[in-house]
Amino acid sequence: MTTFKPLQNKKITVIGAARSGLGAALFLKTKGNQVFVSDFGKPSDLDEARSILEANGIGLETGGHSERVYQADCLVISPGVKSNAPVVHEALNRHIPVISEIEAGYQFFPHPIIAITGTNGKTTTTALTGHLLTVAGHRPLVAGNIGIAFTSTWEQWESVKKGVIEVSSFQLDHIADFSPATSMILNITPDHADRYQTFNHYARSKFRITENQGPGQLFIYNADNDVIAPYLNEVQAQKWPFSVKKPLHFGCWLEGNRIMMQTNGKAIDLIGTQELLIPGIHNVANAMAASLAAAREGVSPGVIAEGLRTFKGVHHRIEFIRTWNGLSFYNDSKATNTDSVKVALESFPGNIILLAGGQDPGNDYNDLLPLVKERVKTIIAIGESAEKVTRSFTGTVPVIQGGMDLERSLNEAVRVSKPGDVVLLSPACKSFDMFKNYEHRGDVFRQLVLDLK
């Protein structure tokens, strides 16, 4: 791919006017570019974006992509735009470079980047890595797929020392020169069957995070994930592993319930897993990955341990909301695939009332059946996939139809629960059938829980 470095004084079309697209358009405008934004969405859904763009001298078209899109030196696409979208194909056929918003920001970001990807755990690990560096006084920027568009943070760049960036496979699909100082793959499990022809295509997309790295850079990876192993020989960066299942001689591993780390010739006992405030063995793995990234930045073991003990987790990822009438309520709205739901269910010993469903990404629920049978008392099926959820779990546990009304679904969950139960929103599906995004879904659920009287 041919890109323009720097992207200055060019004609640039941004595809998508949501969070990432809006951030990219406004940022690229500050670099002297002629920016135009095109979004396939309804005009009425983009009134706010139009006002912001027009106030900054940026044109916006909605409802489709016109010929004006291709009157550009480069296309910058939002993560929500599929790589096989006609607008992307047409641009490439015309030999117009297509890059992601992450790539556009990378070309200007003046500091080293720690880039984090994986099917699950990205947001928690990104936030935790940022927390460890903050405790150490390193002034990191935390952005990306975590919910803050990388390019929208440009005004902070001169005041920080490094970037901790969560990146999705969609963002990696259209990188060109993106080369983080430290890259990380937490895990790779089946996901996004609606975006990738095969699972191998999806795994390859994840590994693009390290394709431009060299021997002076670092790749942190999960030694327990069998999908990762076959690709390791292709990685040119230094490799630091972590494992929650087996002892290692280097990297991070468990000895009993102690998190051990060795990066410079001496094994260090960091903390006990019971000292973490975030529940579940998956979060032990996330803590290991973040600890290795912090160690690479020169953070001492004592400061890493302090940061691990004080990290409270992130919104929408097994987020504790409140205890009410003996029930514990958790918001796991970011669980948009079955593997994330598995992680959530494994975080509790049982007595779970599970709210699941939404915009189906092509889920096969068979792998969840044993765990659901073991730990879930009742499922409340929500969203446009409620019928599929009902068919998939009927006969394993009781299923109640909540449909397109989250408030009614929550009330059903409360009705069938008993003191000591856990009411868990962990949808396994995207949110766009009923909400703007998973954050909106989680925020609505949290408020409904807080309003219970």
C-alpha positions in Angstrom: 0.0 0.0 0.0 1.2 3.5 -0.8 0.5 6.1 1.9 1.4 9.7 2.2 3.7 10.7 5.0 2.9 13.1 6.4 -0.8 13.3 5.6 -0.7 17.1 5.2 -2.1 19.3 2.5 -3.9 16.4 0.9 -7.4 15.7 -0.2 -8.8 13.1 2.2 -12.1 11.4 2.4 -13.2 9.9 5.7 -15.7 7.1 5.5 -18.0 7.0 8.6 -19.1 9.9 10.8 -19.2 8.0 14.1 -16.7 8.5 16.9 -13.5 7.4 15.0 -14.5 9.0 11.7 -15.4 12.3 13.4 -12.1 12.3 15.4 -10.1 11.5 12.2 -11.8 14.2 10.2 -11.3 17.0 12.8 -7.7 15.9 13.4 -6.7 15.7 9.7 -8.3 19.1 9.1 -5.8 20.6 11.6 -3.0 19.3 9.4 -4.0 21.4 6.4 -5.9 18.7 4.6 -9.0 19.2 2.6 -11.3 16.8 4.4 -14.7 15.4 3.2 -16.8 12.9 5.2 -19.2 10.4 3.7 -21.6 8.2 5.8 -24.2 5.7 4.6 -26.4 6.4 7.5 -29.7 8.3 7.7 -29.3 12.1 7.7 -31.5 12.4 10.9 -29.1 10.1 12.8 -26.1 12.4 11.9 -27.4 15.8 12.8 -24.9 16.3 15.7 -22.0 15.1 13.5 -23.0 17.4 10.7 -23.1 20.4 13.1 -19.6 19.7 14.4 -18.1 19.1 11.0 -19.7 22.1 9.4 -18.5 24.3 12.3 -15.0 23.2 11.3 -15.4 23.7 7.6 -15.8 20.0 6.7 -18.4 18.7 4.3 -20.6 15.7 5.1 -22.8 13.6 2.8 -25.2 11.0 4.2 -27.4 8.2 2.8 -24.7 6.8 0.4 -21.3 7.4 -1.1 -21.1 9.7 -4.1 -18.4 10.2 -6.8 -17.0 12.9 -4.6 -15.6 10.2 -2.2 -13.0 9.2 -4.8 -11.8 12.7 -5.5 -9.2 12.1 -2.8 -5.5 11.3 -2.3 -6.4 8.9 0.5 -9.4 7.3 2.2 -9.5 7.0 6.0 -12.2 4.5 7.1 -13.9 4.0 10.5 -13.7 0.5 12.2 -17.4 0.0 11.4 -16.8 0.1 7.7 -16.2 -3.4 6.4 -13.1 -4.1 4.3 -15.3 -5.7 1.6 -17.7 -2.7 1.5 -18.2 -1.5 -2.1 -16.8 2.0 -1.3 -13.5 0.4 -0.1 -13.3 -1.9 -3.2 -13.9 1.0 -5.5 -11.3 3.1 -3.9 -8.7 0.3 -4.1 -9.7 -0.4 -7.8 -8.9 3.3 -8.5 -5.5 2.9 -6.7 -6.6 5.3 -3.9 -4.9 4.2 -0.6 -7.2 3.2 2.2 -6.0 3.4 5.8 -7.6 3.2 9.2 -8.0 6.0 11.8 -5.4 4.3 13.9 -2.9 4.5 11.1 -3.7 8.2 10.4 -3.0 9.0 14.1 0.1 6.9 14.3 1.8 8.9 11.5 1.7 12.0 13.7 1.9 10.7 17.3 5.3 11.8 18.7 5.8 9.1 21.4 6.2 5.3 21.7 3.0 3.3 21.6 1.9 0.2 23.5 -0.7 -1.4 21.3 -3.1 -4.0 22.7 -5.4 -6.4 20.8 -7.1 -9.8 21.4 -10.6 -11.2 21.1 -11.3 -10.6 24.7 -9.7 -8.5 27.5 -8.5 -5.6 25.4 -10.3 -2.9 27.2 -9.5 -4.1 30.7 -5.8 -4.6 29.8 -5.5 -1.3 28.1 -7.0 0.5 31.1 -4.8 -1.5 33.5 -1.6 -0.8 31.6 -2.5 2.9 31.6 -3.1 2.7 35.3 0.2 1.0 36.0 2.1 3.6 34.0 0.1 6.4 35.7 0.9 5.1 39.2 4.6 5.1 38.0 4.3 8.8 37.0 4.7 8.1 33.2 1.8 10.2 32.0 0.3 7.9 29.4 -2.4 8.6 26.8 -5.0 5.8 27.0 -7.2 5.7 23.8 -8.3 3.7 20.8 -11.0 1.0 20.7 -11.4 1.5 24.5 -14.0 4.2 23.6 -11.8 7.3 22.9 -10.8 7.7 19.2 -7.1 8.0 19.0 -7.1 11.0 16.7 -9.6 12.8 18.9 -7.0 13.1 21.6 -4.4 15.1 19.5 -4.5 18.1 21.7 -3.1 16.0 24.6 -0.2 14.6 22.6 2.4 17.1 23.7 1.6 16.7 27.4 2.0 12.8 27.5 5.0 10.6 27.3 3.6 7.5 25.6 0.4 6.0 24.2 -1.5 2.9 25.4 -3.8 2.1 22.5 -6.5 -0.6 22.3 -6.8 -1.7 18.7 -9.3 -4.0 17.1 -8.9 -6.3 14.1 -11.0 -3.9 12.0 -8.5 -1.1 12.7 -5.5 -3.4 12.0 -7.0 -4.4 8.6 -6.0 -1.1 7.2 -2.7 -0.2 8.8 0.4 0.6 6.6 3.3 1.7 8.7 1.8 1.2 12.2 4.7 -0.2 14.4 4.2 0.0 18.2 7.2 -0.1 20.5 5.3 -2.9 22.4 2.5 -4.9 20.9 0.3 -7.4 22.6 -2.1 -10.2 21.7 -4.1 -11.4 24.7 -5.9 -14.3 23.0 -7.5 -15.2 19.7 -10.8 -17.1 19.7 -13.7 -17.3 17.1 -15.4 -13.9 16.6 -16.6 -11.6 13.9 -17.7 -14.4 11.5 -19.7 -11.7 9.8 -16.5 -9.8 8.9 -14.0 -12.5 8.0 -14.2 -15.4 5.5 -12.4 -17.8 7.8 -11.0 -17.9 11.3 -7.5 -17.9 9.8 -8.3 -14.5 8.1 -9.4 -13.2 11.5 -6.2 -14.5 13.2 -4.0 -13.0 10.5 -5.7 -9.7 11.0 -4.8 -9.8 14.7 -1.2 -10.5 13.9 -0.9 -7.4 11.8 -0.2 -5.7 15.1 3.3 -7.0 15.0 4.0 -7.1 11.2 6.1 -3.9 11.1 8.0 -4.5 14.3 11.7 -5.3 14.4 14.2 -6.9 16.9 14.3 -3.7 19.0 10.6 -3.8 19.8 8.5 -6.2 22.0 5.7 -8.6 21.4 3.8 -9.8 24.5 1.6 -12.9 24.0 -0.6 -15.5 25.7 1.3 -18.8 25.8 -1.9 -20.6 26.7 -3.6 -19.7 23.5 -3.0 -22.5 20.9 -4.0 -20.3 18.0 -1.1 -17.9 18.7 1.7 -20.4 18.7 1.8 -21.2 14.9 2.4 -17.6 14.1 5.2 -16.9 16.5 8.0 -17.8 14.0 6.8 -14.9 11.8 7.3 -12.3 14.6 10.5 -10.3 14.4 10.2 -8.5 17.7 11.4 -9.8 21.0 8.8 -12.2 22.5 7.6 -12.2 26.2 5.0 -14.8 27.1 2.5 -15.1 29.9 0.6 -18.1 31.2 -2.0 -18.9 33.9 -1.8 -22.6 33.1 1.9 -23.6 33.1 5.1 -22.5 34.7 7.5 -20.5 32.5 11.2 -19.6 32.8 10.6 -16.1 31.4 7.7 -13.7 31.2 4.8 -14.0 33.7 3.3 -17.1 35.2 1.6 -18.5 38.3 3.1 -20.4 41.2 0.1 -21.5 43.3 -1.8 -18.2 43.6 1.3 -16.0 43.2 1.9 -14.0 40.1 5.6 -14.4 39.1 7.5 -12.3 36.6 11.0 -12.6 35.2 12.3 -10.2 32.5 15.9 -9.6 33.5 17.3 -12.8 34.9 15.6 -12.9 38.3 12.1 -14.2 39.1 10.0 -11.7 41.1 7.0 -12.5 43.2 4.6 -9.7 42.3 1.3 -10.3 44.3 -1.2 -13.0 45.1 -4.2 -13.3 42.7 -6.6 -12.8 45.7 -5.2 -9.2 46.0 -6.6 -8.3 42.6 -9.9 -6.3 42.7 -11.0 -7.6 39.3 -12.6 -11.1 39.4 -11.8 -14.2 37.3 -8.8 -16.1 36.0 -9.0 -14.1 32.8 -8.2 -11.0 34.7 -5.1 -12.7 36.2 -4.0 -13.1 32.6 -4.8 -9.5 31.8 -2.8 -8.4 34.9 0.2 -10.4 33.7 0.1 -8.9 30.2 -0.1 -5.3 31.6 2.6 -6.1 34.1 5.0 -7.1 31.4 4.2 -4.0 29.4 4.9 -1.9 32.5 8.1 -3.7 33.2 9.3 -3.0 29.7 8.8 0.7 30.4 11.0 0.4 33.4 8.3 0.4 36.1 9.6 -1.3 39.2 8.0 -4.5 40.6 6.9 -2.7 43.7 5.0 0.0 41.7 3.5 -2.7 39.4 2.2 -4.5 42.5 0.8 -1.3 43.9 -1.0 -0.6 40.6 -2.4 -4.1 40.4 -3.8 -3.8 43.9 -5.6 -0.5 43.2 -7.1 -1.1 39.8 -10.9 -1.3 40.1 -11.7 -2.4 36.5 -13.6 -0.7 33.7 -17.2 0.2 32.8 -19.2 -2.4 30.9 -16.8 -5.3 31.6 -18.2 -7.4 34.5 -18.8 -4.0 36.2 -20.4 -4.3 39.6 -23.4 -1.9 39.9 -25.0 -2.5 43.2 -26.5 -4.9 45.7 -30.3 -4.6 46.1 -32.6 -6.8 48.1 -29.9 -9.4 48.3 -29.2 -9.5 44.5 -25.9 -8.5 43.0 -26.1 -6.7 39.6 -23.3 -6.7 37.0 -23.0 -4.9 33.7 -21.0 -6.8 31.1 -22.4 -5.0 28.1 -19.0 -5.2 26.3 -19.4 -9.0 26.0 -20.4 -9.1 22.3 -19.4 -12.7 21.7 -19.8 -16.1 23.3 -16.2 -16.3 24.5 -16.7 -13.1 26.5 -19.8 -14.5 28.1 -17.9 -17.6 29.0 -15.3 -15.5 30.8 -18.1 -13.7 32.7 -19.9 -16.8 33.7 -16.6 -18.3 35.0 -16.2 -15.3 37.3 -19.1 -16.4 39.5 -19.7 -19.8 41.2 -23.3 -20.0 40.2 -26.9 -18.7 40.8 -26.7 -16.4 37.7 -29.7 -14.8 36.1 -28.3 -14.1 32.6 -29.6 -11.4 30.2 -28.4 -12.3 26.7 -29.1 -11.4 23.2 -29.0 -8.4 20.8 -27.8 -8.1 17.2 -26.5 -11.6 16.5 -22.9 -11.7 15.1 -23.3 -15.4 14.0 -23.1 -17.0 17.4 -22.9 -20.8 18.0 -24.0 -21.2 21.6 -23.2 -24.9 21.9 -19.9 -24.3 23.6 -21.7 -22.3 26.3 -24.2 -25.1 27.2 -22.2 -27.0 29.8 -21.2 -23.8 31.7 -24.8 -22.4 31.4 -26.2 -25.6 32.8 -23.7 -25.5 35.7 -24.0 -21.9 36.7 -27.0 -20.2 35.2 -30.5 -20.5 36.8 -32.5 -18.6 34.2 -31.8 -16.8 30.9 -33.7 -13.6 29.9 -33.5 -13.5 26.1 -33.3 -9.9 24.8 -33.1 -8.0 21.5 -33.7 -9.1 18.0 -31.9 -12.4 18.6 -34.2 -13.4 21.5 -35.7 -16.2 19.5 -32.3 -17.7 18.6 -31.2 -17.4 22.3 -34.4 -19.1 23.3 -34.0 -22.0 20.8 -30.3 -22.4 21.8 -30.8 -22.8 25.6 -34.3 -24.2 25.9 -33.9 -27.6 27.5 -30.7 -26.6 29.3 -32.1 -23.9 31.6 -35.4 -22.0 31.8 -35.6 -19.1 29.2 -37.9 -16.1 29.4 -38.5 -13.8 26.5 -37.6 -10.2 27.3 -37.7 -9.0 23.7 -36.9 -5.4 22.7 -37.6 -3.9 26.2 -34.5 -3.9 28.5 -36.5 -2.6 31.4 -39.1 -5.3 31.2 -36.2 -7.9 30.8 -34.6 -6.6 34.0 -37.9 -6.7 35.8 -38.3 -10.4 34.7 -34.8 -11.1 36.0 -35.7 -9.6 39.4 -39.0 -11.5 39.5 -37.4 -14.9 39.1 -34.4 -14.3 41.3 -33.7 -14.9 45.0 -31.4 -13.3 47.5 -27.8 -14.4 46.8 -28.4 -14.5 43.0 -26.3 -12.6 40.5 -28.2 -10.7 37.8 -25.7 -10.4 34.9 -26.1 -8.5 31.6 -23.7 -10.3 29.3 -25.3 -10.3 25.9 -22.9 -12.2 23.6 -24.3 -9.9 20.8 -23.8 -6.5 19.3 -26.0 -3.7 20.6 -27.1 -2.0 17.4 -30.6 -3.5 17.4 -31.7 -1.4 20.4 -28.8 1.0 21.2 -26.1 3.3 19.7 -23.3 1.0 21.0 -22.4 -1.3 23.8 -21.7 1.7 26.1 -25.2 3.0 25.6 -26.7 -0.4 26.3 -24.6 -0.7 29.5 -25.4 2.8 30.6 -29.1 2.2 30.2 -28.9 -1.1 32.1 -26.9 0.5 34.9 -29.4 3.3 35.3 -32.3 0.8 35.3 -30.6 -1.1 38.1 -29.9 2.1 40.1 -33.6 3.1 39.8 -34.9 -0.2 41.3 -36.9 0.5 44.4 
